[in-house]
Amino acid sequence: GLPAVIQARGVQSVLLLGGKRALGAGLPELESALSGSSIMLRIREFSGECTIRQARAYAQEAAGEGAGLILGMGGGKALDTAKAAAHLAGLPVITLPTIPATCAALTALSVLHDPPGSADGPFLFLDHPPSYVCLHTGILSRSPAMYLRAGIGDSLAKAVESAYKAGADQELSFTDRLGLSIARFGFETLLLHGASALSDMTRGQDSPVFRLAAQLCIVNTGLVSLLVQERLNGALAHALYYALRDMPGFLEVLHGDAVAWGSVVLLALEGNKAEAARLKTFLGEVGSLSSLAEIGLASDDIEAWLPQALAQPDMEQPPAPLTPEMVLRAVRFAEAL
């Protein structure tokens, strides 16, 4: 169990970072797991964004209190903050996701949300992934179903984007090819079972198909991120999200829902019309974002933001040059499907 994992590292004191809702969902189970052990648990409630300033503060706190390990509990922002703090403090980190919306529990980077103009971000690349990832599917299944839907969207995007970035490169390494293969496995399996998993989760069922979907969103997608070279880890879907997330209409859209829509655009950009239509149909079936019209926008509303999207780090080293006009045509095609 978790106490043995912690004590095997010679650790007696740990610092736990978690959001308020995450702690409400997961702390009782954690305290039950640690009861009877000699592990001292210090709890800090996380809020806000993952910033380098927050991470440094938690790193200093962990060092000052003699913590030998940091636990991260919650969603992507809390987990990324815990990973960044552990990286800065030179400590191991264990992640305990409480929602299936993100692969952050497994990845070797933290997404930073520092103020514009900051010298830090948007990514802090870590020396290694978390030491251990603990999935409690009972806790995950009791979270709002929209988070599984977002996790599915993020996983679908990983497959579409990594394949696009790889292009026709014949010199990909074994690990690149393995990552691309399991990304495609995740894509096909989620299209096949994602709707059923969401239906079970809506009823609070920790069912086999829910567990499969949760593991695909957290573990499979995280493994892809670790296996493939960094240039394959993101593309237009994420670039569109980071460029558009603060504009009216996108403010309330979950990250995974937004990049799922962006994946339809990317498939349209590639000329893969059948796959774009297939993905858009699935997104409509599960209630994810499948069209700008659903959030009160039209293709032309985002035109001015497209140069910013193409300037995102995720758009470095595309397989072929892109222009804002090309992306706008793809958006219009995706909307017309």
N, C-alpha and C positions, 0 to 999 in steps of 0.2 A: 504494500500500500504506500500511500504518499509519505507517511512518517519514515518508513524504511528508506525511501528514495532520498529524502532530505538528510537523514542521519548517516547514510552511506557516504555523504560528502563531508562528514565531520562537523555538520552545522547544528547549532543548538538554538540560535536566534534568527528569526526571519522577519522581514518587513513586507507586509501585504499592502498593495495598492489596489483599490477597487472603487468603482463608481457607487453611488448610493443605492441604486436599484440592483446593481450586481451583487453588492454585499448583502442586500436583503434576500436575494435569491440563493447565493452560494455560501455565505459565511456559516450558517448553521451546519451545513454538510461538512464544511472544512473543519470547523471546531470539533464536530463529532469524530471525524477521521483522526484528528490530532490528540483527542482525549486519551489520557493514559500514557502519552509520550512526554519526554522532558523538553520538547520544543517550545520555546517562548515566541509567541506571535504578537507582533506589534502592528496595529491596523491604522492605515491612513486612507481617508476618503478622498478619492480623486474626482476632480470636476474640471470642466473646460476642455481645452484643446491639448494635444500633445505638442509641447514646445520644448526647445532645448533648455530654456530657463527652468521650466518645471522639472525636467529630467535631472538637471544639475542639482536642484534643491533636494530632490528625493535621494540622489546619490550621496550628497553630503550628509543627509539625515541618516541614511543607512550606515555610513561609515562612523558617524558620531555615536550611534547607538550600538555599534559592534555587531551589526547584522552580518551573517555570513551568506545570505541568499535573499533574493527578492522574489516575491510571488506577485503575479499580475492576475487580477480577476475582473472580467467584464467583457466589453466589446473592443473594437479595434483601437480606439484612442487610449483606453486604459492599458491595454496589453502593449501597445507601442511605447507608451511612457515608461512602463515597467522595464521593458527590454532596453530602452535607451538609458535609463537610470542605472541598470545593472552593468551595461557596457561602460558607462562613465566611471562607475565605482570599481570596476574590475571584479564583479561578483557574478556568480551563476544566477540564472533566472528560470523560474518555472511558471508556465502559463496555465490558467484555468478559465477558459472561455465560458461565458454564461449565455451567449447567443451564437447561433450558427451563421452569422452574417459575414464572416471575414476569415481569411487564412492567416491573419496577423499572429495567431497563436504559434505558428510554425516558422515564419519567415525570418530571415537574417537582416532585416532592415526595419527602421521606424519611419513612418510618414510624419513629417513635422509640419506644423501649422503656425510658424512664426510670422510676425507682422511683415507686411510688404517692405522690402528694402533690407530685411535682415540678411546677415551674411550666412546664416544657417538655413539648411533645407534646400529643396523640399524633402530630401531623403537623408537619413543617417544610416550608413551601411555599417553593419555590426561584424565583429570578428567571427561569429558563429551563431547558429540558431539557438533557441532556448534549449536548456539541458533536458527538459522533460515537458511534455504536454499532457494535461489531464482532462479527458473528456467525460463529463458526467451527463449522459444523454437524458436522464430524468430531469435535470435542471434545464438543459437545452430545449427539451420538448415543451416545457412550461413557459418559455419566453414567447412574446408575440410572433405570430406566424410571418409577419412582414419581414422579420429578420432572416428566416430561412429563404424566403423569396429573394431577398437581397443577396444572400450568400450564393444562391443558384445563379443569379445574374452575374455576380463577380466571377464565378467559376466558368460560366459560358464565355465571358469576355476573355478570360485567360487563354482558352483554347483558340478563339478566333484571332486574338492579337499575336500570340506566339507563332501561330502558323503563318500569319501575314508577314511578320518580321523575318521569319526564316526564309520565306520566299523559295527560290530555286537553288539556294546555297547547297552545293554538293560537298562542302568541306565541314559540315557540322560534326561536332564530336559525338561520341557515344552517349554521353550524358544529355546533350542537347536533344538527340533523337529519342532517348528514353523519356525525357520530359515532355516532348511534343506528343509522344504516343499516349502517355497517361493523361495528358490534357484532353486529347480527343476521346479517350475512354470516358473521362468525366463528362464531357459534352454530351455524348450519345446516351450515357446512362441517366443523366439528369433530364434530358428531353423525354426519355422513356418513363422514368419513375418520379420526376419532380412534382407533378401535379398530385399524385397519390400521397407523396410524403407531406406535402402542404395540407392536404385534406386531413390526414391523420393528426398532424400537429395542431390544426385548428380545433380538433376535439381533445387535445391534450394527451394524445396517445404516443408513448415512447415505443413505437412499432419497429419491426425490422426494416421497413422501407424508409421510415423517418431516420433511423440510425445510419442507413446507407447514404442518404442524401446529406446528413450532417457531416459524416466522415468525408464525403467527397468535397464538400464546401471548405472544410477546415484542413483536412489532412492531404487529400489528393491535390488540391490547388496549391497548398503550401509546398508540397514536394516539387511541383512543377517550378515554382519560384526558385527553389534551392538548386534544382538540377540544371536549368537552362542558363546560358550566359546572360548577363544583365541586359544586354540590348534586346533580348527577346521577351523581356518581362512586361512590357507595356507598349501600347501603340495608340491608335486614334481614339478608341473608345474612352480610355482614361484621359487622354489629352483633352478631349471635348468636355469631359466632366470637370477637370480642373479649371478650364477656361470659362465654363458656363455656370458653375455651381453657385455663384453669388448673384446671378441675374434673376429678376422676377420670373417665377414659374419653376425654377430649379431649386429654390431655397428649401423646399420641403421634400425634395426627392432624395431618397436614400441612395448612397453611393452605388450599391449593387444594381439598383433599378436603372440608374442613369447610364452605367457602363454597359448594361444589357442593351439599352436602346442604341448606344454608340456602336455596339457590335453589329447591329443591323445596318447601320450606316457604313461601317467598314466593309462588310460583305458586299454591299451595293457598290462601294468604291472599287472593289476588286472585280466587279462584274459577275459575282456569284449570286445571280438573282434568285435562283431556286432556294439556295441555303438562306438567303436573306428573308425570303417569304416564309420559309419553314420556321425560322427563329422568331419572326414577328408574330406568327400565328401562336406559337407556344407562349410568348410573353403576354399576348392578349388573354389566353386561356387561364393563366395563373394570376392575372391582375397586375403584372409589372408594367413599367412604362414602355409602350410600344410605338408611341407617336407623340410628336410635339403638340399636336392639337389637344391631347389629353390634359396638358397643363396650360392651355390657353395661348400657345405660341404657334407661329408659322415659320417656315424655312427662312424667309427673309429677315425675321426678327433676330436671328443669330449670325447673320452674315458678317456684321462688324466684329464679331468675336473670333472668327475663324483664324485670322492671322495669329492671334494669341494662342489658339489651340495648337497650331503647327509649330509654335516656338517652345512648347512644353518639352521637358526632358524626355518624356515617353516617345517623342517623335524624332529623336536623334537616330541617325542611320536607318532611314526607311529603305525598303528594297528598290524604290524608284522615287524620283522627285515628285513632290506634291505641291499644288497651289490651292489657295482658298477657293478658287472657282471650281476646282475638281471636287473638293469636299462639299461645296454647296450643291453641286449637281447630284452627288450621292445622297445628301440629306433630302433633297426634293424627291429623288427616286424612292427612298425609303418611306417617306411620308405618303407617297402615291400607291404603295403596295396594297 
